[in-house]
Amino acid sequence: MKNLSRLMLGTVQFGLPYGVANRNGMPSANEVRNIVAAAISGGVNCFDTAAAYGTSESILGKVLHALKATDKVVVVTKVRPLTSTELADPHLATAAITQSIETSRRNLRIECLPLVLFHRESDATYLEELLALRDRGWLRYAGVSCDNTPGPAARYAAQGQASALQIPCNLLDPRHSRAGSIAAAAANNVALFVRSVYLQGVLAMPVDQLPNHLHGLIPYITKLANLAAEAGMSLRELAVRVMLSHHGVTSLLVGVETVDQITENLTIFNHGSLPADLLAAVDSAIPELPAKLITPSLWTTTA
C-alpha cells in the first residue's frame, strides 16, 4: 500500500450520527457527494468505512461509483463485530466473516476490496480466515483495527500477517505512541492508520461545550491550547501535525460532516510535521490520564 494520502477520510458520519462534537447529524446524500468530491479534488485517495457504520458502505459505494472514482481510491472497510457465540465457534465465525465481506463487496460495488480490517481486536483471532478470503480474491490486504490498550498492535505488526493496522492516538491519549505501536509498524513495513485524532471531536470543540463527564480533560486541553497559540496555530492544527510528525504513520483518519470541514482539514494537513522542541513540549504536558476520560467506549458508563 504505497502512495496513500496522509488524510484518510472517515465516513462513519455518512451512515450514523457520530461523535461527541457532532452538531449536524448525518449529511444528506448530496452533501456526501460534495464532501467526497472535495476530498478527492484535494488529493485524498483513501476512505475508511465499516459494515457496522449503518448505511456508510452503501452510500460511499454509490457516491464513488457516480463520481467514477471507485478504481482511483483505496477503500478500507471492516468486518462486522462477531457475536460472543460466533467468536466461540470457528464454523460460525468463518460464516459470519464471509457473509460480512460479501455484503461489503456488494455495498461498495467493489469485487476485490482493497483492504479489510477486523473491526474488533478480539475477532482477529480469526485472521487466518480473512487471509483465506484474500487468497480467493475477495480482498487485497488484511489487517486489524486495534483497541486503545497498546500491546497487541505491536505483536500484530511483528507477526507478518497483517498488512495494515488502525490505532487510536491523539494529544490526550498517546498510549500507543508511547508504548511503541507506531515504531513497531514502521519497523515491520506495516501500514498504520491513526484514528481518533481529535478524540471524537473533543480537541475540536470549545471546552465550555464538553459534557460533564469529560470536564476532567479541561486543564490538559487548556495547556495544549496554550502551546498551540504560542506556536501560532489552532489546537486542531496541533492535534493533526503532532500525529503527522510520528515516523511510521501512513495516514490520519478524520471524519467530517461538511465540505467546509474537509477543506479546513486539507489546509491543516498541508502544513506538515512539527519541530522536535514543540513535540517534546506537547509530550511533557500530558501525563497518563485516566482511561475513562480518554477512551470513548467508556464514556457512556461515566456520563
N, C-alpha and C positions, 0 to 999 in steps of 0.2 A: 504493500500500500504506500505508494510514493506520490509526492506532489499534492497531498491533501491541503486544503486551505486551513489556515490557523483558526479560523472561525468555522465551527460546525453548527449549523442551525438546528436547535432543538424544536421539535414540533408537537410536544405534548399538549401545548395550548391550542393546537388545531382540533384536538379531539376531546379535551377536558378543560374546565375552568381551573387552572393550576397555579399554585404559588401564593405565598402569604402577601406578596405585593401586587397581585393581580387585581386591577380595578376595572378592567374592560371586559372580563369574561372571555368567551371564545370568539375569535374573529369570524366574520362572515366568509362565505366561500369566495366572494370577490376580493375581500381583504387578504385572504390566504394567498390567492393567486398573485396579488400585488406584492405581498411580502416575499414570496418565493422568487418572483421575477426580479425584485430589487436586490435580493441576496445574490442571485446568480450574476446579475449585472455588476455587482460589486466584487465579484471574484470568488464567492462561496461555491464550493463544489462538493460539499458533503452535508448530509442531513441525517438527523437522528430521530427515530420513531420507535414504536414497540407495539406488539399485539395487545398489550394491556392499556394502551393510551386511547381508549374509546374509539372514535372514528378517525383517528390521526392517520393511520396507514392508508385507508381508502381515500381520504381527502388528499393526502400528499401524492398518492399514486395518480389520482385523476388530474391534479394540477401539473405535475411533471409531464404527464402524457400530453396535456393540452399545450404546454409550452415547448413540446418536442425536446425535452431536456433529460428524459429518463436515462438515455445512454451516455450522457455527458457528465453525470454526477455519481457520487457514491452514496448509496442509502444504507444506513446502519439500522437494523431492526433487532428486536429481541423476542426470544421465546416467551410465551406467557408463563407466569409463575406456576409451578407444579403444585397440585394439592398435596396435603400430607399423605393421602392414600397413594397417589401416583408416585410420590417421592420414595415410598417404601416398597414399591413393586416395579421391578425393572421392565416388565412387559407393559404395564400401564404407562410408565414414564416414556418408553420408546414411542408408544402410540400417541401420547399427548404431544411430544416434541415434533413428531412427524406431522400431526394434524395442524399444529401451530404454524409451522413453516409453510405448509401447503396453503394455508389461509393467507399468510403474509405474501406469498408469491402472487396469489390471485388479487389481493387488495392493492398491492403496489404495482401490479402489471409488469412484474419482472420474473422471468423464468429462472434465472440463476441469480439469487440475491448476492450483492457484493460482500456483505458482512453480516453475520448473525451472532449476537451475544446471548448468553443466558442472562435473563433479567435479574435473577436472584442468585447470589453467590452459592447458596447451598445446593441449588439444582445442578451446578457444574460438576457434580459427581458423575453426571451422565455426559460428560464432554465427548466421550468416545462415540456416543450416538449421534452427536452433532457432526463429528468428523466423518461418520459413515454417510450421512446425507450430503456432506461436501463431496465425498467421493462419487456420489450418484449424480452430481452436477446440479444440486438444488441450491448450493451456496458456494461462494468462492473462498471465503475466510470465516473462521470461527473464533469466538473469544468469550470473555466473561465480564459482566458488569459487577464490580466488587462493592462490598459494603463499606461503611465508614471505618470499621476497625481494621487497621493495617495488619499485615502478616500474610494472609492468603494471596494477596495481589503479587507480592514478590515471589512467592512459590509458583504461582501460575506463570509468571514471566520466565522463570528458570526451567520449567518443565519442558518447554519446546513444543507444546501442542497448541496453545492459544496464540493466535496471530495478533490479537489486539485485546487491550483491557480498557475498561472505563472505571474511573475512580472519582469520588467526591473530594474536592480540595479547594480551599479558599483562605482568605486572610484570617478568618476566625477559627478555621478548622484545618490546621496544617498537619494533621496526624499522619497522613500518607507521605507527605514530602519529608517530614522529619524521620519517619521510620524506614525510608529508603525505597518505597514503592516505585517512585519515578526513576530513581537511579537504576533499579533492577530492570525496569522495562528498557531503558536505554542500553544497558549492558548486553541485553539479550535480543536486541533489534525487534522488540515488540512495540507495535503502535500503541500509543497511550492517549486516551481522550479524557479530559478533565471536565466533570460536570459540577454543578452547584457552585459555580464561580462567584455568584452573588448571594450564595446561601439562600436559595429560593426567593431572592429579591430583597432580603434583609439589608444587604450592603448597597442597595439602590433606592432606598426609601428613607424619608425623614424619620429620625428617631422618635419623634412625638407620635408617629403613627404605628409604632411597633405594638403588637399585642402584649398584654400584661405579662404573660409567661416568658417573654423574651427581654424584659426590662433589664435583666442582669447583664445583657450584652452592651448596654448603652455606654458604660465607661470605656470599654475597649473600642467600640465604634468611634467614640469621640477622639481617642488617641490616634486612631488610624486616619480619621478625617483631618486632624491637625497636621499629621505628617504629609498627607496628600496636598493640603493647602500650601504648606511650606515649599513643596516641590512644584507648585503651580499647576495642579491638576485636581480633578474631582476624585471622590472616593471610588466611584465606579471605574474610573480610568486606572487608579492604583490597583484595584482588585484584579483587573484584567492583565495589566502589564507585569505584576508580580508573578502571576501564573505563566505568562509567556516567557519569563526570564528563566524558568526551570529547564535545564538541558534534559531532553528526553520527552517533553510534552509535544505530542503531534498536533493536537487541536484542542481548543476550548469549546465546550458545548454551551451555547447561550440560546435561551428561548426568548421570543418576542411576541407581542400581540398587535403591533402596528408597524407600518412602513417607517415611520419616524424612528422607532426604536432600533430597527435593523440598520438604518442609516447612521445613527449615533454610534452603534457598536462597531460598524465598519471603520468609522473615523478613529475610534479609540484603538482598535487592533492595528491600524496602520502606523501608530506611534511606536510600536515595537517594545523591546525589553528595557530594563531599568539598570542604573549603575549599582555596583556592589554595595556602596555605603548606604544607599536608601533601602536596598533589600535587607541589609543587616539591621537597620533601624526598625523596619517593619517586623522582622522576626523577633527581635527583643521586646517589642511592645506587647506581644501576645503570649501569655503563659498557657499552660494546658487547661482549657476551660472545661467545665462540667459537660458530660455528654448530653445531658438533657437540654442544654442550651444550643448545641451546635449540630444536633442530629435530628433532621426534620421528622423522621419516623417516630421519634419520641415526643414530639411536640403535643400531640393530641392527649397524651397522658399527663401533661404538665399544665394544660390550659386552665 
